Amino acid sequence: MEKLSSLEIRKRFIQFFEEKSHLKISGSSVVPHNDPTLLFINSGMAPLKKYFLGKEEPPSPRLCNFQPCVRTKDIDDVGDRHHLTIFEMLGSWSIGDYYKEKAVELAYELLVDRLGFDKKRLYVTVYEGSKSLGLDADLVSAKAWEKVGIDPTHIIQLGEDNFWGPAGETGPCGPCTEVFYDCGDEFGPAWEPGQEFDTTKRYIEIWNAGVFMELNKNTDGTFSSLPLKSVDTGSGLERMAMIMNGFESVYETDLLKPILDLCLKLYKLDVPTGRMLTDHLRAATFIIAEGVAPGNEGQGYIPRRLLRKCIAALVKGKADKVNFDEVIGKVIEILAPIYPQIKSNSEYVYHQINTEITDFMPIVRKGLDKIEDACKNLKGKTFPGEVAFDLVTTFGLPLDVIYSELNEKGLKLDQDAYEKAYEKHRSVSRVVKSTSGAGGASDEKLGASLKGLEATSFLGYETMEDKGKVLKMFSRGDEVSEVKNNDEFLLVCQQTPFYAESGGQAGDFGWVEASSGKAEIVDTIKWEKIHLHKAKMVEGKMNIDEEVKLSVNKNIRIQTRNNHSATHLLHSARHAVVGKHALQKGSAVNHERLRFDFQNNKALTEEEIEKIENIVNEWIRENSSGKTEVLEYRDALEAGALALFGENYEEKVRVVTFGKNSVELCGGTHVSSTGEIGLFVITSESSVAKGIRRIEAVTGAEAFKLLQSRSKIVKQASKMLAAKPEDIVSSISQLQKKSKEKKKVKESFSSSSVEYKENLNLTLKNSAKFMMARLDQDKNALKTLGDQLIDKGEQDIVTLVGVEEKSVRTFVWVKKELSKKVNASDLLRKILTPIEGKGGGKPVFAQGGGSKIEDVSKMFDLVQNGELAKWFEERI
């Protein structure tokens, strides 16, 4: 078998299939386009699903290419012989053309006849079928392999490993046949029938020679036949290069060895850790170059996870400073010839990776120290889940890094304890956030004290003022029976008109009055079904068990409910304009503004935003009555009520309706009729995450203020442009056009490329340089050139003369440092003398001219006869 470089293997693969009438197509980005079933492209066929599903016509029934693929499930296996996070897939496809027999023939011809593989060392696997799925064994492929010359004892039937796909939760899939290379006795015993087929050491997969796409997996888990029977093959380039060159691992290939060698040299690592850095930095560089920034969720979590494992590895190695620039440079050097976007986006890659290092370094140092401390007192091999959770929440150490560290120490995480800590944290997180500085009772104390209390009776739908009995108070971390002036505390009453933050609506503000004191309520939150009033005593005192008067701030409540009702109208209007596929992903409503997040792969157009705004305002003007009712959850949905995707609802739900325009499940407070909202104005539409858009808006008085402000700006702009309001846009357009023309002149003009009609130079005292030249161009060109000559330091004093049809234009520049001795206006008047011209200006720049075109040469005589030199000597 011939030893080939990765470049040559790639070339020969593509050439072979082109000879077999396959059309070479370009690979796609690793970031899926319009495919929500995938985090990243994980196979060569993933971007081609539209062809396999029959939704689009392929450019040819036979295709081939090479495609970068990201397999996140392989991250934990990285460091062995052949697993990689990102790899290159060499692929070929038959879409409704040839099928199993031909696919096997082509695979055998390429491997044995073209690349020189010893057929005696080739093993193939085929699908054994599945009774539970109702799928038959693939006997056709087995017979085809035997026919081309594969030893029948080397044809192995396997189960689910030989049923591929789909590339996501749903999509094309089918049985497959894979080719393995026998690496020899040094990698383990030979396989014998009845034994498990080892695919990690001795037998290494070099090609999935045929995924026979004949089925489509549906959302309910069932299978249906595809309109076309197709073949999808894929061979990992790195593995192929490993086998063909007799290497022990993919890290010895020309694609990875230079990176590994550099990691080992720079960071003094052991080989397994060096392999991990090699893979992870390579993958992170590629993914980030595709525009995916490290983040806490979605696609961004993968480069963050990879980079933080690398950073943690170096910190564990006692590195004082972490810098990956050289390694990233080597990755780019290797990948850029095939994937040029890596190089063109290199600045972005360096910035994102270095930012991640800066952010994570202090976190990982503290976190790893905490793990070491916990291990010192550890009995047994199980690491406490509570400690791990504290490392995640308090120190921000990723769970993945914790797992890696524990694995190296031979420890296991107490997963059950970790999950319990997580659930507990989730249930109290809003309270912990909101109670900070207002009593601040610990989670345990607060939970224990509130346990057994009945749900707070909420009166706020009917009234904004009522009485209630004080049941509990917390101040300075403890439950108390009395609070005094300036105390910050949490208040629990058996009933309240205060709405507690939930469903995206902010909690109420207001006051509570006791017999001997008064407190201000600055927020209202929930602990399960109990309302907690975040309060501060402003006078006197308050005691447990006394009856108090609770008064909601009416102005804030009214503005908040207006915004909440407007959010419902916005939800329905957006459906009408964009479509119901754009699911709501969250909202936030307070007395100042409203925010609405929804799923959409592209920004709304100006026209769509205007339509939504107009529809909402039309519904406001209709003044439709608001109606609330409690229904069975199923009945509410059947009535057409909108529910927030992913939200958990009780069996009985509150339904809020505004005429025929809006029906939603909601527990918030709302207007009695839409006219109370007054006015609705969208202030922005933006992206908050991939596929998630956000609309922000204001209503009522805030909306009116915004329109007044915009009107004021229009009037100011109109005045500045000396244009009518309706002509502002055209005026700005004209200014932009002039600016572009000026820029174009500037870009086309440079001192090194100008051809002057006359050009005289003098060297004055103190090496000051003077230039006088004639250039018959318009004034913009002359001024552009003069500015360049002074700004670039090519001249200290410049005079430019331009002759037009009936006049002479003259411009003078003097460097600022010389302008106190040589005034540009004085010099201009001197130079204009021969043509009896006039002009003036400032010490550093002056302009003027005259009409005696015939005497222009006399202006230059002032330089040649020495008169101007003498004038300079008197001043410098």
ZIPEHU-V451052 format. One record per pair of residues at least 6 apart in sequence whose C-alpha atoms are under 6 Angstrom apart, sorted by the first residue. I is the first residue (numbers start at 1). GAP is how many residues later the second one is. D is the distance in Angstrom with one decimal. If there is no record, write none. Layout:
i=<I I>
gap=<GAP GAP>
d=<D D>
//
This chain:
i=<1 1 3 3 6 22 22 23 24 24 24 25 27 27 30 30 31 32 32 37 38 41 42 42 42 43 44 50 51 61 61 62 62 63 63 64 64 65 66 66 66 67 67 68 68 69 69 70 70 71 74 75 78 79 79 79 81 82 82 86 88 88 89 89 89 90 90 91 91 92 93 93 94 94 95 96 96 96 101 111 121 121 122 122 123 123 123 124 124 124 124 125 125 125 125 125 126 126 127 127 127 127 127 127 127 128 128 128 128 129 129 129 146 162 162 163 163 163 164 164 165 166 166 170 170 171 171 172 172 173 173 173 174 174 174 174 175 175 176 176 176 177 177 178 178 178 179 179 179 180 180 180 180 181 181 182 182 183 187 187 188 206 206 207 207 208 208 209 210 210 210 211 211 212 212 213 213 213 214 214 214 215 215 215 216 216 216 217 238 239 242 242 251 259 260 263 264 277 280 282 284 288 289 289 289 292 293 294 294 294 294 295 309 336 336 363 367 381 382 382 382 383 383 383 384 385 385 385 386 389 391 392 438 438 439 439 439 439 439 439 439 440 441 441 455 455 456 456 456 456 457 458 458 458 459 459 460 460 464 464 465 465 466 466 467 467 467 468 468 468 468 469 469 469 469 469 470 470 470 470 471 471 471 472 473 473 473 473 474 474 474 475 481 481 482 482 483 483 484 484 485 485 485 485 486 486 487 487 488 488 489 490 490 490 491 491 492 498 499 499 500 500 500 500 501 501 504 504 504 505 505 506 507 507 508 508 509 509 509 509 509 510 510 510 510 511 511 511 511 512 512 512 512 513 513 514 514 516 516 517 517 517 517 518 518 518 519 519 519 520 520 521 521 522 522 523 524 524 524 525 525 526 556 559 560 560 561 561 562 563 564 565 569 572 573 574 582 582 583 583 584 584 585 585 586 587 587 587 588 588 593 593 594 594 595 595 596 596 597 597 598 598 599 599 600 600 601 617 620 620 621 623 623 623 624 624 624 624 625 625 625 626 626 626 626 627 627 628 628 629 629 630 630 631 631 632 632 633 633 633 641 641 642 643 654 654 654 655 655 655 656 656 657 677 678 679 679 680 681 681 681 682 682 683 683 684 684 685 685 686 686 687 687 718 718 746 756 756 757 758 758 759 759 760 760 761 761 762 763 768 769 769 770 770 771 772 772 772 773 774 774 774 775 776 776 789 796 797 797 798 798 799 799 800 800 801 801 802 802 807 807 808 808 809 810 810 810 811 811 812 812 812 813 813 814 814 816 819 819 821 823 824 824 824 824 825 825 825 831 834 834 835 835 835 837 837 838 838 839 839 840 840 862>
gap=<115 116 241 242 235 40 41 40 39 40 41 40 39 40 10 11 9 8 9 131 130 28 27 28 29 26 23 6 7 33 34 31 32 29 30 27 28 26 23 24 25 21 22 19 20 17 18 15 16 14 11 10 6 193 196 197 168 167 168 197 148 149 145 146 147 144 145 142 143 141 138 139 136 137 135 132 133 134 43 6 60 61 58 59 31 56 57 31 54 55 56 30 31 32 52 53 31 51 10 11 30 31 32 35 48 9 29 30 31 6 7 8 6 13 14 11 12 13 9 10 8 6 7 47 48 45 46 43 44 40 42 43 38 39 40 41 36 37 34 35 36 32 33 29 30 31 26 27 28 23 24 25 26 22 23 20 21 19 14 15 14 29 34 27 28 25 26 24 21 22 23 20 21 18 19 16 17 18 11 12 15 9 10 11 7 8 10 6 12 11 8 11 6 19 18 11 10 33 26 49 19 61 53 56 60 8 7 6 7 9 10 6 92 6 7 32 30 30 29 30 31 29 30 31 30 29 32 33 32 29 6 6 50 51 35 36 37 38 49 50 51 37 36 37 74 75 38 39 74 75 38 37 38 39 37 38 37 38 33 88 85 86 83 84 81 82 83 25 27 79 80 24 25 76 77 78 23 74 75 76 21 22 74 20 6 7 17 18 6 15 16 14 62 63 60 61 58 59 56 57 52 53 54 55 51 52 49 50 47 48 46 43 44 45 41 42 40 10 8 9 7 24 25 26 6 24 83 84 85 83 84 84 16 17 15 16 12 13 14 43 44 11 41 42 43 8 9 10 40 6 7 37 38 35 36 28 34 24 25 22 23 24 25 19 20 21 17 18 19 15 16 13 14 12 13 11 8 9 10 6 7 6 35 32 30 31 108 109 115 31 25 105 47 90 39 38 17 18 15 16 13 14 12 13 11 8 9 10 6 7 104 105 102 103 100 101 98 99 96 97 94 95 92 93 91 92 90 63 54 55 54 50 51 52 34 35 49 50 33 47 48 31 32 46 47 29 30 27 28 25 26 23 24 21 22 19 20 18 19 20 22 23 22 22 11 12 13 9 10 11 7 8 6 23 22 20 21 19 16 17 22 14 15 13 14 11 12 9 10 7 8 6 7 6 7 38 18 19 17 15 16 13 14 11 12 9 10 8 6 28 26 27 27 28 27 26 27 28 27 26 27 28 27 26 27 6 19 16 17 14 15 12 13 10 11 8 9 6 7 43 44 41 42 40 37 38 39 35 36 12 33 34 31 32 10 30 28 24 25 54 20 19 20 21 22 15 16 21 28 24 25 15 17 20 12 13 10 11 8 9 6 7 6>
d=<4.6 5.6 5.6 4.9 5.8 4.5 4.7 4.6 5.8 4.8 5.5 5.5 5.9 4.7 5.5 4.8 5.2 5.8 5.8 4.9 5.5 5.5 4.6 5.0 5.5 5.7 5.6 5.7 5.8 5.7 4.9 5.6 4.7 5.6 5.0 5.5 4.1 5.5 5.5 4.5 6.0 5.6 5.1 5.7 4.4 5.5 5.5 5.7 4.5 5.3 5.8 5.5 5.6 5.6 5.3 5.6 4.3 6.0 5.5 5.4 5.8 5.5 5.8 5.4 4.7 5.4 5.0 5.3 4.4 5.3 5.3 4.8 5.3 4.9 4.5 5.0 5.1 5.2 5.5 5.5 5.8 5.0 5.7 5.0 4.8 5.8 5.0 5.0 5.4 4.5 6.0 5.7 4.6 5.6 5.4 5.3 4.9 4.7 5.6 5.3 5.6 5.4 5.8 5.0 5.8 4.4 5.0 5.3 5.5 5.2 4.5 3.9 5.8 5.8 5.1 5.7 4.2 5.6 5.8 5.7 4.7 5.5 4.9 5.0 5.6 5.1 5.3 5.8 4.4 5.1 5.4 5.8 5.2 4.9 5.7 5.7 5.9 5.6 5.3 4.1 5.8 5.8 5.4 5.8 4.2 5.4 5.7 5.9 5.2 5.7 5.1 4.2 5.6 5.4 5.4 5.8 4.8 5.1 5.6 4.6 5.6 5.9 5.7 5.9 4.3 5.5 5.2 4.9 5.7 5.4 4.7 5.6 4.9 5.9 4.8 5.8 4.9 5.8 5.9 5.4 4.9 5.5 4.6 5.2 5.5 5.2 5.9 4.7 5.7 5.9 5.2 5.9 5.2 5.9 5.4 5.9 5.9 5.7 5.3 5.9 4.8 5.8 5.4 5.5 5.8 5.8 5.5 4.4 6.0 5.3 4.6 5.0 5.9 5.6 5.6 5.9 6.0 4.9 5.7 4.9 5.7 5.9 4.8 5.9 5.5 4.8 4.6 4.0 5.6 5.9 5.7 5.9 4.6 4.5 5.0 3.7 4.7 5.4 5.8 4.1 5.6 4.8 3.8 5.6 5.0 5.2 5.4 5.3 5.0 6.0 4.4 5.9 5.3 5.8 5.7 4.5 3.9 5.9 5.3 5.2 5.7 4.5 5.9 5.5 5.6 4.5 5.7 5.8 5.4 5.6 5.5 5.3 5.8 5.9 5.8 4.4 4.6 5.4 4.9 5.7 5.5 5.2 5.8 5.0 5.8 5.6 5.4 4.8 5.6 5.3 5.1 4.6 5.7 5.0 5.6 4.5 5.5 5.4 6.0 4.3 4.9 5.6 4.9 5.4 5.0 5.8 5.7 5.5 5.8 4.4 5.4 5.5 4.9 6.0 5.7 4.9 5.4 5.4 5.4 5.4 4.5 4.7 4.5 5.8 4.1 5.0 5.2 4.4 5.9 5.9 4.7 5.2 5.5 4.5 5.8 5.6 5.2 5.1 5.5 5.9 5.5 4.9 5.7 4.4 4.3 5.7 4.5 5.2 5.3 5.9 5.3 5.5 4.6 5.5 5.0 5.9 4.8 5.6 5.7 5.3 3.9 4.7 6.0 6.0 5.9 5.4 5.3 4.0 5.3 5.5 5.4 5.7 4.4 5.8 5.9 5.2 5.7 4.6 5.9 5.9 5.3 5.8 5.4 4.7 4.9 4.0 5.4 4.7 5.1 5.8 6.0 5.4 5.9 6.0 5.5 5.9 4.8 5.5 5.4 5.2 6.0 4.2 5.2 4.8 5.1 5.4 4.4 5.8 5.9 5.1 5.9 4.8 5.8 5.5 5.8 4.5 5.6 5.2 5.7 4.4 5.6 5.4 5.7 4.6 5.1 5.6 4.4 6.0 4.8 4.9 5.7 5.5 4.6 4.2 5.8 5.2 5.4 5.4 5.8 6.0 4.2 5.6 4.7 4.8 5.0 5.8 5.1 5.5 4.6 5.7 5.3 5.4 4.5 5.5 5.5 5.8 4.5 5.3 5.4 5.6 4.7 4.6 4.5 5.7 5.7 5.7 6.0 5.6 4.5 5.9 5.8 5.4 4.4 5.6 4.8 5.2 4.9 4.5 5.5 5.5 5.8 5.9 4.1 5.6 5.0 5.8 5.3 5.5 4.5 5.6 5.2 4.5 6.0 5.8 5.5 5.8 5.8 5.3 5.4 5.3 5.1 5.8 4.2 5.8 5.2 5.6 4.5 5.0 4.8 6.0 5.3 5.2 4.7 5.9 5.0 5.9 4.6 5.9 5.1 5.8 4.6 5.8 5.2 4.4 5.2 5.7 5.2 5.7 4.6 5.7 5.1 5.6 4.5 5.7 5.3 5.7 4.6 5.8 5.0 5.7 4.4 5.1 5.3 4.6 5.7 5.4 5.4 5.9 4.4 5.8 5.6 5.2 5.6 4.6 5.8 4.7 6.0 5.4 5.8 5.6 4.5 4.9 5.5 5.4 5.6 4.9 5.5 5.3 5.9 5.9 5.9 5.9 5.1 5.8 5.1 4.0 5.6 5.8 5.7 3.8 5.2 5.8 5.4>
//
